[in-house]
Amino acid sequence: MLEIVFWSGLALVFYAYLGYGFVLWAFVRIKRLSPPLAPSETDYLPEVTFVVCAFNEEDWIRKKIDNSLALDYPRPLIQFCFVTDGSDDQTAELVQSYPYPAGLRWQLLHQPERRGKIAAFQRAMQQIESPIVVSTDANTLVNPEAILRLVRHFADPKVGAVAGEKRISMAEKDDASSAGEGIYWKYESLLKKWDAELWSVVGAAGELFAFRTECYEPVPSDTLVEDFYLTMRIAQRGWRVQYEPGAWAAEASSASVAEEMKRKVRIAAGGLQAVWRLAPLLNPLRYGVLSFQYISHRVLRWTLAPMLLPILLAINVLLALHGSLLYQILLLAQIIFYLAALAGWFLEQRKLKVKALFVPYYFCLMNWAMYAGFVRLLRGKQTVIWEKAKRAQ
């Protein structure tokens, strides 16, 4: 019985973190045997509202405005909306006093009360009349072609949202968590590309995504990962969520491991909350391929896989004690992996870098965040108003 549990658990963990990528690649290869439907390259240029929610971003907001105004999209067809609710620094004043070009359509929404990004974004949605909304974080830089690349997918009436690509800007001096974050997002981007090719992206990152205004529905005010929940609800209602790597948003890596943990714990708590609220999507008889993608890409990583890691280690110890060489080798491999992660943490504290340790260290960091996020969610300690993680300069 222990052996059955061990091998079943090991297979599930492998599938959750790596195996799904191989299976997804195989399905996509099969689908490519049929002629692909490429995104439209026609002059499909709908009106767009470009929304930026910013909280206390006085050191960054001018650069964000400069970047936004450099977007390659017809000026008469785009409106800029900056929401600075709760900011008690100079963010709102800097947005208000910026020397905008004549004829530019823009608006500032500001109220002193801080109620979180969800409330700020939903306040903006009440003002929007354009058929397409593009949302981006205030601390990211977007490439000039981003909107053109995003909106071309909406020429397909089945597409309800489009996820852009998140990129992590890393300097040579970045630490293990920064490098691990960059590797993780490169892998995530590849999975999103294949997910979209098979059927639909499984949730967009808030750094850059677009959606049809008609697809929008208010997000519950206590939602912790509103971008993921919003786009998954669009997919749940029958629309496809596409992926556009030609539209990207770059942000700096976290300033330190502690800062990265702030983000990971919040996202972990939000992911677990989303699993509960999107429970109907766990039914493949109703949602088919979308359920398969959702369970494989997200749910297993947020639930069973992290839970199984310590269980597998404990069972491996028991099996190895019976003298089986195979289980002793597997136990040694586990011990080496976790010691490598521990060594990565130890060297991190001393500002030393060993790139070979980045992956095991970041892997353990992510899974520890899942446990911390679960505890925080149960205790009701994670709110929609959180302390921002500091980014590397």
C-alpha positions as CSV (number, residue, x, y, z in Angstrom):
1,M,0.0,0.0,0.0
2,L,2.9,2.4,0.8
3,E,4.4,1.7,-2.5
4,I,1.2,2.4,-4.4
5,V,0.8,5.7,-2.5
6,F,4.4,6.6,-3.1
7,W,4.4,5.9,-6.9
8,S,1.0,7.5,-7.4
9,G,2.0,10.6,-5.5
10,L,5.3,10.8,-7.3
11,A,3.6,10.6,-10.6
12,L,1.1,13.3,-9.7
13,V,3.8,15.6,-8.4
14,F,5.9,15.1,-11.6
15,Y,2.7,15.7,-13.7
16,A,1.8,18.9,-11.9
17,Y,5.2,20.5,-12.3
18,L,6.6,19.1,-15.6
19,G,4.5,16.3,-17.0
20,Y,1.6,18.5,-18.0
21,G,4.0,20.4,-20.2
22,F,4.9,17.2,-22.1
23,V,1.2,16.1,-22.4
24,L,0.2,19.6,-23.5
25,W,3.0,19.7,-26.1
26,A,1.8,16.3,-27.5
27,F,-1.8,17.5,-27.8
28,V,-0.8,20.7,-29.5
29,R,1.4,18.7,-31.9
30,I,-1.7,16.6,-32.8
31,K,-3.9,19.7,-33.2
32,R,-1.3,21.3,-35.5
33,L,-2.0,18.5,-38.0
34,S,-5.1,20.6,-38.9
35,P,-4.6,23.9,-40.6
36,P,-4.2,26.6,-37.9
37,L,-6.3,29.7,-37.6
38,A,-3.9,32.6,-37.3
39,P,-4.9,35.8,-35.6
40,S,-6.3,38.4,-38.0
41,E,-3.8,40.8,-39.5
42,T,-6.6,43.0,-40.8
43,D,-7.2,46.6,-39.8
44,Y,-9.3,45.6,-36.9
45,L,-8.9,48.7,-34.7
46,P,-11.7,49.0,-32.0
47,E,-11.9,51.7,-29.4
48,V,-9.8,50.8,-26.4
49,T,-9.6,52.0,-22.8
50,F,-6.2,51.6,-21.3
51,V,-6.5,51.3,-17.5
52,V,-3.7,51.7,-15.0
53,C,-4.4,51.3,-11.3
54,A,-1.6,52.9,-9.2
55,F,-1.1,53.0,-5.5
56,N,1.7,55.2,-4.1
57,E,3.7,55.0,-7.3
58,E,5.2,58.6,-7.3
59,D,8.7,57.2,-8.1
60,W,7.4,55.3,-11.1
61,I,4.2,57.0,-12.4
62,R,5.8,59.4,-14.8
63,K,7.8,56.6,-16.5
64,K,4.5,54.7,-16.7
65,I,2.7,57.6,-18.4
66,D,5.6,58.1,-20.8
67,N,5.5,54.4,-21.7
68,S,1.7,54.4,-22.1
69,L,1.8,57.4,-24.5
70,A,4.4,55.7,-26.6
71,L,1.9,52.9,-27.5
72,D,1.5,52.5,-31.2
73,Y,-2.3,52.8,-31.5
74,P,-4.4,55.5,-33.2
75,R,-4.8,58.3,-30.7
76,P,-8.5,58.9,-31.5
77,L,-9.3,55.3,-30.6
78,I,-7.7,55.1,-27.2
79,Q,-8.5,56.6,-23.9
80,F,-6.2,56.4,-20.8
81,C,-7.7,56.0,-17.4
82,F,-5.4,56.3,-14.3
83,V,-6.9,55.2,-11.0
84,T,-4.9,56.3,-7.9
85,D,-7.4,55.5,-5.1
86,G,-5.9,55.6,-1.7
87,S,-2.5,57.0,-2.7
88,D,-1.3,59.4,-0.1
89,D,1.9,60.5,-1.9
90,Q,2.2,62.6,-5.1
91,T,0.9,59.9,-7.5
92,A,-2.4,61.6,-8.2
93,E,-0.9,65.1,-8.5
94,L,1.8,63.8,-10.9
95,V,-0.9,62.2,-13.1
96,Q,-3.0,65.4,-13.0
97,S,-0.1,67.7,-13.9
98,Y,1.5,65.7,-16.6
99,P,1.9,67.6,-19.9
100,Y,-0.4,65.5,-22.0
101,P,-0.4,66.1,-25.8
102,A,-3.3,68.2,-27.1
103,G,-6.4,66.2,-27.9
104,L,-5.4,63.1,-25.9
105,R,-8.3,61.5,-24.1
106,W,-7.4,60.7,-20.5
107,Q,-9.0,60.8,-17.1
108,L,-7.8,60.6,-13.5
109,L,-10.0,58.8,-10.9
110,H,-8.9,59.4,-7.3
111,Q,-10.5,59.1,-3.9
112,P,-8.7,59.2,-0.6
113,E,-10.0,56.0,0.7
114,R,-8.0,52.9,-0.1
115,R,-10.2,49.9,-0.8
116,G,-7.8,47.8,-2.8
117,K,-7.2,47.3,-6.5
118,I,-10.4,45.4,-7.2
119,A,-12.6,48.4,-6.0
120,A,-10.4,50.8,-7.9
121,F,-10.6,48.8,-11.1
122,Q,-14.4,48.4,-10.8
123,R,-14.8,52.1,-10.3
124,A,-13.0,52.6,-13.6
125,M,-15.2,50.0,-15.3
126,Q,-18.3,52.1,-14.5
127,Q,-16.8,54.9,-16.6
128,I,-15.8,52.8,-19.6
129,E,-17.8,52.7,-22.9
130,S,-15.2,51.3,-25.3
131,P,-15.7,47.7,-26.5
132,I,-12.2,46.6,-25.4
133,V,-10.4,47.2,-22.1
134,V,-6.6,46.8,-21.7
135,S,-5.4,46.5,-18.1
136,T,-1.8,46.9,-17.0
137,D,0.0,47.3,-13.7
138,A,1.5,50.6,-12.8
139,N,5.0,49.2,-12.2
140,T,5.5,47.6,-15.6
141,L,6.7,48.8,-19.0
142,V,4.7,47.7,-22.0
143,N,6.1,47.3,-25.6
144,P,4.8,49.9,-28.1
145,E,3.0,47.3,-30.2
146,A,1.2,45.7,-27.3
147,I,-2.4,47.0,-28.0
148,L,-2.2,46.3,-31.7
149,R,-1.1,42.7,-30.9
150,L,-3.7,42.2,-28.3
151,V,-6.8,43.5,-30.1
152,R,-6.2,41.6,-33.3
153,H,-7.5,38.5,-31.5
154,F,-10.8,40.1,-30.9
155,A,-11.6,39.9,-34.6
156,D,-12.5,36.4,-33.6
157,P,-16.0,36.7,-32.0
158,K,-15.2,33.6,-29.8
159,V,-12.4,35.4,-28.0
160,G,-13.4,37.1,-24.8
161,A,-10.0,38.0,-23.4
162,V,-6.3,38.0,-24.3
163,A,-3.4,37.5,-22.0
164,G,-0.1,39.3,-22.6
165,E,3.3,38.0,-21.7
166,K,4.9,38.8,-18.4
167,R,8.6,39.3,-18.4
168,I,11.0,39.7,-15.5
169,S,13.9,42.2,-16.0
170,M,16.9,40.7,-14.3
171,A,20.3,42.2,-13.7
172,E,23.5,40.2,-13.4
173,K,23.5,40.9,-9.6
174,D,20.0,39.5,-9.0
175,D,19.7,36.9,-6.3
176,A,18.4,33.3,-6.5
177,S,14.7,34.3,-6.0
178,S,15.0,36.8,-8.9
179,A,16.6,34.2,-11.2
180,G,14.1,31.6,-10.1
181,E,11.2,34.0,-10.8
182,G,12.5,34.7,-14.3
183,I,12.9,30.9,-15.1
184,Y,9.4,30.3,-13.7
185,W,7.8,32.9,-15.9
186,K,9.6,31.7,-19.0
187,Y,8.2,28.3,-18.4
188,E,4.7,29.7,-17.6
189,S,4.8,31.7,-20.8
190,L,5.5,28.5,-22.8
191,L,2.6,26.7,-21.1
192,K,0.3,29.7,-21.8
193,K,1.2,29.6,-25.5
194,W,0.4,25.9,-25.7
195,D,-2.7,26.3,-23.5
196,A,-4.1,28.9,-25.9
197,E,-3.2,26.8,-28.9
198,L,-5.1,23.8,-27.5
199,W,-8.1,25.8,-26.3
200,S,-7.7,28.6,-23.7
201,V,-5.2,30.3,-21.4
202,V,-5.9,29.3,-17.8
203,G,-6.0,32.8,-16.3
204,A,-4.2,35.9,-17.2
205,A,-1.6,37.7,-15.2
206,G,-2.5,41.2,-14.1
207,E,0.6,42.8,-15.6
208,L,-1.1,43.0,-19.0
209,F,-4.3,41.6,-20.4
210,A,-7.3,42.7,-22.4
211,F,-11.0,41.7,-22.5
212,R,-14.3,42.6,-24.1
213,T,-16.3,45.0,-22.0
214,E,-19.4,43.0,-22.6
215,C,-17.6,40.0,-21.0
216,Y,-16.9,41.8,-17.8
217,E,-18.8,41.0,-14.6
218,P,-18.0,42.5,-11.2
219,V,-15.5,40.5,-9.2
220,P,-16.4,39.8,-5.5
221,S,-14.8,42.5,-3.4
222,D,-12.8,40.1,-1.3
223,T,-11.2,38.3,-4.3
224,L,-7.4,38.1,-3.8
225,V,-6.3,37.4,-7.4
226,E,-8.8,39.4,-9.4
227,D,-7.0,39.1,-12.7
228,F,-7.0,35.3,-12.6
229,Y,-10.6,35.1,-11.4
230,L,-11.9,37.6,-13.9
231,T,-10.4,35.9,-16.9
232,M,-11.3,32.4,-15.7
233,R,-14.9,33.5,-15.3
234,I,-14.8,34.7,-18.9
235,A,-13.6,31.3,-20.0
236,Q,-16.1,29.5,-17.8
237,R,-18.9,31.4,-19.6
238,G,-17.8,29.9,-22.9
239,W,-15.3,32.5,-24.3
240,R,-11.8,31.7,-25.2
241,V,-8.9,33.4,-23.5
242,Q,-6.0,33.8,-26.0
243,Y,-2.3,34.4,-25.5
244,E,-0.2,37.0,-27.3
245,P,3.5,36.8,-26.6
246,G,4.0,39.8,-28.9
247,A,2.4,42.0,-26.3
248,W,4.5,42.0,-23.1
249,A,4.9,43.8,-19.9
250,A,8.2,43.9,-18.2
251,E,8.8,44.4,-14.5
252,A,11.8,44.3,-12.2
253,S,12.3,41.2,-10.1
254,S,11.5,41.2,-6.4
255,A,14.1,43.1,-4.3
256,S,14.8,40.2,-2.0
257,V,13.5,36.7,-1.0
258,A,11.4,38.3,1.7
259,E,9.7,40.6,-0.8
260,E,9.1,37.7,-3.2
261,M,7.5,35.7,-0.4
262,K,5.0,38.5,0.2
263,R,3.8,38.1,-3.4
264,K,3.9,34.3,-3.4
265,V,1.9,34.0,-0.2
266,R,-0.7,36.4,-1.4
267,I,-1.0,34.6,-4.7
268,A,-1.1,31.2,-3.0
269,A,-3.9,32.3,-0.8
270,G,-5.7,33.8,-3.8
271,G,-5.2,30.7,-5.8
272,L,-6.7,28.5,-3.1
273,Q,-9.6,30.9,-2.8
274,A,-10.1,30.7,-6.6
275,V,-10.2,26.9,-6.5
276,W,-13.1,27.1,-4.1
277,R,-15.0,29.8,-6.0
278,L,-14.4,28.2,-9.4
279,A,-15.4,24.7,-8.2
280,P,-17.8,24.1,-11.1
281,L,-14.7,24.2,-13.4
282,L,-13.5,20.9,-11.8
283,N,-16.2,19.1,-13.7
284,P,-14.8,17.9,-17.1
285,L,-18.1,16.5,-18.1
286,R,-19.4,20.1,-18.3
287,Y,-16.4,22.1,-19.3
288,G,-14.3,19.5,-21.2
289,V,-10.9,20.7,-22.3
290,L,-11.0,23.8,-20.1
291,S,-11.4,21.6,-17.0
292,F,-8.5,19.4,-18.0
293,Q,-6.3,22.5,-18.5
294,Y,-7.4,24.2,-15.3
295,I,-6.9,21.1,-13.1
296,S,-3.6,20.2,-14.7
297,H,-2.1,23.7,-14.9
298,R,-3.4,25.3,-11.7
299,V,-5.4,23.2,-9.3
300,L,-2.8,20.4,-8.8
301,R,0.0,22.9,-8.2
302,W,-2.1,24.8,-5.7
303,T,-3.4,21.8,-3.8
304,L,-2.3,18.2,-4.0
305,A,1.2,18.6,-5.3
306,P,2.5,20.8,-2.4
307,M,0.7,18.6,0.1
308,L,2.3,15.4,-1.3
309,L,5.9,16.6,-1.1
310,P,6.5,16.0,2.7
311,I,4.3,12.8,2.5
312,L,6.5,11.4,-0.2
313,L,9.6,12.1,1.7
314,A,8.2,10.4,4.8
315,I,7.0,7.3,2.9
316,N,10.4,7.2,1.0
317,V,12.2,7.0,4.4
318,L,10.0,4.0,5.5
319,L,10.5,2.2,2.2
320,A,14.2,2.8,2.2
321,L,14.5,1.3,5.7
322,H,13.4,-2.0,4.2
323,G,16.6,-2.2,2.3
324,S,15.4,-1.7,-1.2
325,L,18.2,-0.1,-3.3
326,L,15.8,1.7,-5.6
327,Y,14.1,3.5,-2.7
328,Q,17.4,4.3,-1.1
329,I,18.5,5.9,-4.3
330,L,15.3,7.9,-4.6
331,L,15.6,9.0,-0.9
332,L,19.2,10.1,-1.6
333,A,18.0,12.1,-4.6
334,Q,15.3,13.8,-2.5
335,I,17.8,14.6,0.3
336,I,20.3,16.1,-2.2
337,F,17.5,18.2,-3.8
338,Y,16.4,19.6,-0.4
339,L,19.9,20.1,0.8
340,A,20.6,22.1,-2.5
341,A,17.6,24.2,-1.7
342,L,18.8,24.7,1.9
343,A,22.3,25.6,0.6
344,G,20.7,28.1,-1.8
345,W,18.9,29.7,1.1
346,F,22.1,29.8,3.2
347,L,24.2,31.4,0.5
348,E,21.4,33.8,-0.2
349,Q,21.7,35.2,3.3
350,R,25.3,35.8,2.6
351,K,24.7,37.5,-0.8
352,L,26.5,34.6,-2.6
353,K,25.2,33.2,-5.9
354,V,25.4,29.6,-7.2
355,K,23.1,29.4,-10.2
356,A,22.8,25.6,-9.9
357,L,20.9,26.1,-6.7
358,F,18.4,28.6,-8.1
359,V,15.8,26.0,-9.2
360,P,15.6,23.8,-6.1
361,Y,15.6,26.9,-3.9
362,Y,12.9,28.7,-5.8
363,F,10.8,25.5,-6.1
364,C,10.8,25.0,-2.3
365,L,10.1,28.7,-1.8
366,M,7.0,28.5,-4.0
367,N,5.7,25.4,-2.2
368,W,6.4,26.8,1.2
369,A,4.4,29.9,0.1
370,M,1.4,27.6,-0.7
371,Y,1.4,26.3,2.9
372,A,1.7,29.9,4.3
373,G,-1.0,31.1,2.0
374,F,-3.3,28.3,3.1
375,V,-2.8,29.2,6.7
376,R,-3.4,32.8,6.0
377,L,-6.5,32.1,4.1
378,L,-8.0,30.0,6.9
379,R,-7.2,32.6,9.5
380,G,-8.6,35.4,7.4
381,K,-5.4,37.3,7.5
382,Q,-5.0,37.9,3.8
383,T,-7.1,40.9,2.5
384,V,-7.4,42.6,-0.8
385,I,-5.4,45.5,0.7
386,W,-1.8,44.2,0.9
387,E,1.6,45.7,1.3
388,K,3.3,46.0,-2.1
389,A,6.4,43.9,-2.6
390,K,9.5,46.0,-3.3
391,R,11.1,45.5,-6.7
392,A,14.7,45.5,-7.6
393,Q,16.1,48.9,-8.9
